């Protein structure tokens, strides 16, 4: 038998997740340390004062956790997979698929977010409950994630203006571990 060195398990898993993301249609995918995810309080203010989705979707503020809660949540994760697609309409679908795949591989805490606002319903059912709880995901901005800074922290260049949660943000993130 040849003397082949096996990649450490974490690196092998990272490469497998990246390959899976690319196979699902991502242009880029990268496993990143969760500590490189940048949070900012100013994002909630921009959501509240200027975003047409504020208060109209369960995946947007004020229905999402405040930055302090998200900060506590992020401390429970070591890694995340950052993805970029060519089509913003794919982001949520890919994030949900990656989250599900991670859960089947033992990452039971996997949780996905995407930069695009939820568009599963014409009008969100705020008074009752979400009609698509297995598919709807909060936006990164709603969670206080500074998308541009997080991308920069991880060596990517943003070619999209990260202004509000429009359909021009082909970025997603799945927390894992």
SVG drawing of the C-alpha trace seen along z (x, -y; Angstrom):
<svg xmlns="http://www.w3.org/2000/svg" viewBox="-53 -55 58 57">
<polyline fill="none" stroke="black" stroke-width="0.4" points="0.0,0.0 1.4,-3.4 2.2,-5.7 -0.6,-8.3 -1.4,-10.8 -5.1,-11.3 -6.4,-14.8 -7.5,-15.6 -11.2,-15.0 -12.1,-18.7 -10.4,-19.6 -12.0,-16.6 -15.4,-17.7 -14.8,-21.3 -13.9,-20.2 -16.9,-17.9 -19.2,-20.7 -17.7,-23.1 -18.0,-20.5 -21.7,-19.9 -22.4,-23.6 -20.8,-23.9 -22.8,-20.9 -26.0,-22.6 -25.2,-25.6 -23.0,-27.9 -20.4,-30.0 -18.3,-30.1 -18.4,-28.3 -16.0,-28.6 -16.0,-27.1 -15.3,-30.0 -14.6,-30.4 -17.9,-31.6 -15.8,-34.2 -15.3,-36.0 -19.0,-36.7 -19.4,-40.4 -22.4,-41.8 -23.5,-45.4 -26.3,-47.2 -26.8,-49.8 -28.3,-47.1 -31.5,-47.0 -31.9,-50.7 -31.5,-50.5 -34.1,-47.8 -36.5,-49.7 -36.1,-53.0 -36.0,-52.4 -36.6,-48.7 -40.0,-48.0 -40.0,-44.5 -39.7,-45.7 -42.6,-44.4 -44.2,-42.7 -42.3,-39.3 -41.7,-36.8 -38.1,-36.5 -37.4,-40.2 -37.2,-42.5 -38.9,-43.0 -39.6,-39.3 -35.9,-38.2 -33.4,-38.1 -31.6,-41.3 -27.8,-41.5 -27.0,-40.5 -29.0,-37.2 -27.3,-36.6 -23.9,-37.1 -24.7,-34.6 -26.0,-32.2 -22.8,-32.5 -20.7,-31.6 -22.3,-28.1 -20.8,-27.6 -17.2,-27.1 -17.7,-27.2 -20.1,-28.2 -20.2,-27.7 -20.4,-31.0 -22.0,-30.7 -22.5,-32.8 -24.8,-32.0 -25.4,-33.6 -29.2,-33.7 -30.6,-35.3 -33.6,-33.0 -31.4,-30.0 -29.9,-31.2 -32.6,-30.2 -33.1,-26.9 -29.4,-26.0 -29.1,-27.2 -32.1,-25.0 -30.6,-22.0 -27.1,-22.5 -28.7,-22.9 -30.6,-19.6 -27.5,-17.8 -25.4,-19.0 -28.1,-17.7 -28.0,-14.3 -24.2,-14.3 -24.5,-14.9 -24.4,-18.7 -27.7,-18.9 -27.3,-22.6 -27.0,-23.6 -28.9,-26.8 -29.1,-28.7 -29.5,-32.4 -29.6,-34.2 -29.2,-37.8 -32.4,-37.9 -35.8,-38.6 -38.2,-35.7 -40.5,-35.5 -42.4,-32.3 -45.7,-34.1 -47.2,-37.1 -48.2,-38.3 -46.6,-37.0 -49.0,-35.4 -47.7,-37.4 -50.9,-37.1 -50.7,-33.3 -47.6,-31.3 -45.3,-30.7 -46.9,-28.6 -43.4,-27.3 -41.4,-26.9 -39.1,-24.3 -38.2,-26.6 -38.4,-30.2 -35.1,-31.5 -34.3,-34.9 -32.1,-37.3 -28.5,-37.9 -29.2,-41.6 -32.2,-40.7 -29.8,-38.8 -27.5,-41.8 -24.9,-40.3 -22.8,-42.8 -22.6,-41.0 -19.9,-43.1 -17.6,-43.0 -18.1,-39.2 -17.3,-38.7 -14.2,-40.9 -13.1,-39.1 -13.1,-35.9 -11.1,-37.1 -14.0,-37.6 -14.7,-40.7 -18.3,-42.0 -19.4,-42.9 -22.9,-43.7 -24.0,-46.8 -25.3,-45.3 -28.2,-47.7 -31.2,-46.3 -32.6,-42.8 -33.4,-43.1 -33.2,-40.4 -29.7,-41.4 -27.8,-39.6 -26.7,-36.2 -25.1,-35.4 -26.0,-32.8 -24.6,-31.3 -25.1,-28.0 -23.9,-27.9 -22.6,-24.4 -21.0,-22.4"/>
</svg>
